[in-house]
Amino acid sequence: MEIIGSQILSQLLHAISQSLLIPVIIVLVLFVVYALISLGGFISEYSTRRKFKISNMEDLIRQLRNSTDFDQMKDIVKDFSIAQFYKDDLIKAIDTNEFSVETRKALASKLIEKEEIRMEKSVEKTDTVVRIGPTLGLMGTLIPMGPGLAALGAGDIQGLAQAIIVAFDTTVAGLAAATISYVVSRVRKRWYEEDLSNLDVLITSTLEIVEEKLN
């Protein structure tokens, strides 16, 4: 009775593992496609990304301090050669001039937090591929090896060869998707850390200038 129960459980486990092969392959294909799309977006972002030097930051702060009113401050920001999200957030910071100091600081903190969340979302998917891609590649390697070894035992070399091909292909696909996604995520995180640091300095300086003009 125990032997029969063990056989049933083994057959059930085998059926479950084999039924996962097609979903694993489909997800791996999607991961590879997404990794390639992310790489294209990364190259495009790199080609259009503007290097924001400290000297540029000092120049912008100096111009804002020398402005006569808040409207001119906003015009300076709009005309300055920086990324659009910098302009949007700095203009919002300037528009807080009607609020108290504490409210301005709180709103500025929310602006930075909003950008941080946006940047985190942009690397969430590639981080997921980095973590899950190799695991799915390993699953795609192990699942066909059971039938492959059974085919070897039965003298079916063709069946073994087919199982090995599937195993190798899924491993390569998982590692390729994870590698591309890792590079994209790593570089983007470095970019975004720099962007957040710059934004923090700019907003803090802008709020100080707003406070000076109000007084």
N, C-alpha and C positions, 0 to 999 in steps of 0.2 A: 504493500500500500504506500509506504514511504517512497519507494522507488518511482511509483507511478506519479505521486504528487510532485516529486522532484523533477521528473521529466516534463510534466505539465508546466511547472514554473519556469523551467529552462526554455521551453518552447515559447512561452509567453514573453519572457525577457528577450529572446532572440527576435521575435516578431516585432517587439517594440523598438529594439535597436535598429533593425533593418528598415522599419517604417520611417525612421528619422533621417535616413540618408538623403532622400529627395529634398525635404525641407532644408537640410543643412547645405546642400549644393545650391539651392535657390538663394538662400540668404548670403552665401559666399559670393555668388555672382552679383547680387545687389551691392554687397560691400565693395567689391572691386570697382563696379561702375561708379558708386558714390565717391570712392577714393580718387578715381580719375577726374571726376567732376570737381571735387574739392581741390585737386592739384591745379586744374585749369583756373579756378577762381583765385587760388593762391598766387599763381603767376600773374594774373590780371591785377590783383591787389598790389603786388610787389612793383609792377611796372607803373602804377599810378600813385603809389604812396610817396608822400612828400616828407623829406627829412626835416624835422623841426629842431633846429639848432638852438642852443642856449642864447646865442646872439640874437636870433629872431624873436625869441621870447622876451628878451630884455628890450628890444626895439618896440614890440607891441605894447608892453607895459609902460614904456616911456611915452609913447604916443597917447595912450589912454590917460596918463597923468597930466599931459599937457593940453588935453581937450578942454573945451569951455563948458560943455553941458552933456547931459546923458544922451541926447540925440546924436551929438557928434561922436561920442564914444561908440555908439552902435554903428555909425557909418564907418568908423575906423576898423572895427571888427569885421564888418561885411567886406571891406575892400582889402583886408590883409590876406596874404597868401598862406592860408592854413586849411586844414581839413574842415569839411562842412559841420561835423558834429561839434568841433571846437567853437565855431561861430554861433551855432544854435544855442549851446549851453552858456556861452559868455553873454549873449544878448539877453537870455533869460535871467542871468545873474544881475545884469545892469537894470533890468525891469523890476527888480525887487527893491528899488530905492524907496518905494512908498511904505515899506514895512520896517519894523523895528530891527535892531541889530541881531537879536537872537533869532528872529524869524528868518532874516536873510541867511544867517549861518545854517539854519535847519534846512532851508530850501536848497542852498548850495550843496549841502551834504546829500540831499536826495538826488540832485543832478548827477553827482559823481557816482552814487549808488546805481542810478539808472543806467549809466554808461557801463559800469562794471558788470551788471546783469546782462546787458546786451552783448558784451564781449564774451562773457562766459557761455552764453547760448550759441555763439558762433563757433565755439570749439567743442561743444558738448557731443555732437554727432561723431566727429573725428576721434574724440577720446573714447567713445563707445566702440568704434571699429578697432581701435588700438587694443582695448581690453578683451573684446569678444572674438575678434578675427582669428587669432592663433588657437583659441579654444575650439572654435568651429572647424578650423583646419585639422586639428588633432582628432576631433570626432569623425570628420570625413576620411581620415586616415585609418582609424581603427575599425569603423563599421564594416567596410568591405573586406577587411582582412579575415573575418570569420568565414564567410563563404569562400574566400580565396584559399584558405588553408584546407577547408573541406574539399574544394576542387582538387587541390594538390594530393590529398589523401586518396581521391578517386582516380588520380592519374590524368586529370583534366588540366593540362598546362595552359590551354587557351583561357580557361576560366580564371586561373591564378593570375595570368598576365593582365587580364582585364581588371581584376580587383586591384592589382598593384598600380595600374595606370590611374584609376580613380583615386586611390590613396595619395599618390604623388601629386596629382593635379589639385586636389583639395588642400593639401599642405601648402603648396606654392601659392595658391590663390589667397589663403588665409594670411600667410606671412607677407605677401605683396601688399594686400590691402592695409594690413596693420602698419607696415613700414612707411608707406606713403602717408597714411593718416598721422603717424607719429611725427614725421618731419613737419607736416602742415601745422599740426597742433602746437608743436614745440616753438616754431618760429613765430606763429601768430600770438602765442602767449607772451613772448618776449616783446613783440610789438605793442601789445595791448597794455602790458605793465608800464612801458614807457609812455604810452598815450595817457594812461590814468595819472601817472606822476606829473606829466605836463599840465593836464587839465586841473589837477589839484592846485598847482602853483598859480596858474592863470586865474582861476576862480577866486582863490584867496587874495591875490593881488588886486583883482577887479573889485572885490568887496571892500578892500581897504580904500581904494580910490573913490568908490561910491560914498563911503563914510566921510572921507575928507571933503568931498564936494557938498555933502549935506550939511557939514559943519562950517 
